[in-house]
Amino acid sequence: MKIQPLRYQRGFTLIELMISLVLGLLVVAGVIGLFLSNKQVYRQNENLARMQESARYAFEVMARDLREAGAIACNSNLPVANVLNGASSNWWSNWGDGIRGYENNDNTFPKAFDTGSNVAANRAPGTDAVIIWSGTLEDGVYITDHNPPSAQFKVNTTAHGFKDGDILMVCDSKQAAIFQVTNANSSNVTIVHNTGNTVSPGNCSKYLGFPVPAGCGSPPNPEPPAHAFENGGFISKLTAHAWYIGCNGRAACSDPGGRSLYRLILQNTSGTAGVTSEELAEGISDLQIEYLTRDASGTLASQYDAAAAVTDWKNVVAARLIFTFQTLERVGTNTQAISRNWYTVVSLRNRMPSTTPP
């Protein structure tokens, strides 16, 4: 093998080495820049996708509730006899007009405004809220017999799903009533609605007729009139939901990702009726609600109004929801969260006007 002369075996010069290093660093910097850019685009797309997912779910579940506000399975315009003890003292048992809105500065809503403590499920300041009652959102059963003196219903199936302490709504062609189950099980078709202290809050009377006198069942006030519900009448669980934007506790209530859509729900815990809060969709920073009403002649108002302007909630026929959705991370320009306002209009089915709401 021929050995090259020494002058042909020299390495890179220092200048050549430095040029190579600079070129290499430029290539690496370009690759890193491309990687970071792609990562930022991925984070933006992922956050926007999660925002859209929250939007679809929030609109669906809340609109479903609003459509059934104030609905009764037999006829939505029936008089309602409420024989629960202290019916007006708990928001979930105070049937009222089926819907009640709260302005962003109204602290009479069941959940108090957060004062900066960022406690999970506290109401976020500056947001609207609404309570919805319905007798049609749960599956129910048909009445085959009713005996008011013995406070017993007979229904068409043992698979009724009712248990002691459930708050139920019963109706027929003449009226409806709200009461608490005092005895029920899946082995028979009997539903008992007696008085006593076996459940809480309990019933003030076993007679379910309308009207219910003040101080129901407490002397010297008389009992409600007796009403035997017709064969073919309907019984279902009472639904009471309070919708609001709340702090979720995972971040400061004013920060991206710190607010979610919540609802309070009526719940039976071992025979005691109460409420619990559910987080349904994250990344929702604000909710504003406006209401469309109609007058006694059926004429629709010319515009949607805030809750404070509604004088009779029985006249509300539609609600316009204005959600503000926000990405959970700061992925926008200048390291800000991306926000979007989305709107939807929901008609109350049991109060549908002759003219479609605008």
Summary of the structure (lengths in Angstrom):
residues: 358
radius of gyration: 30.5
end to end distance: 94.8
largest distance: 126.8
contacts: 1116
relative contact order: 0.17
helix: 20%
strand: 31%
